[in-house]
């Protein structure tokens, strides 16, 4: 059973997935910092000096032994901006990969044009197969 598990864990797909998750988590932290530290402060200034992380509705005030019940819509807006940045980055990555793949397919589909020499050699070969002697073409000296 351990051998089977080791074979499963060491497959390329599982290792690639683990690497993707680790890089994704790191990328998520970078985006969160980018949004919180770079994007949101100027937006806060534009809307009148508001700090989005402080925007909230208090549904029930704090009392003895109980915290306040709050809807923090400012953090939600910040999370939406995080998502949009990540989604845009993934979109651009997929678009770039699709363009590269499209160019590969186009170069593979493009037929190779034969030179005059190759065409002449093919004509000679075909004439020899047919039992005829090759004739001189008018476009060749």
Beta strands, then each sheet from edge to edge (+ up, - down):
strand 1: 57-60
strand 2: 69-71
sheet 1: 1+ 2-
end
